[in-house]
């Protein structure tokens, strides 16, 4: 689970979920606006660096990563 800051509206949730689910191997993404919690599901080991890069590319900051 990642902790993300910078999300302010429902658009942030949709944009980040879209960015995450475009990563190879990611089957779903969960973004909780009120807490900043971000989680992803995958059928294989998750590349945490790729997830972190996608979060940053979407314009948000990671405050805590696994």
Secondary structure, DSSP 8 states (H G I E B T S, - for coil): -EEEE---SHHHHHHHHHHHHTSTTEEEEEEETTTTEEEEEESS---HHHHHHHHHHTT-EEEE--
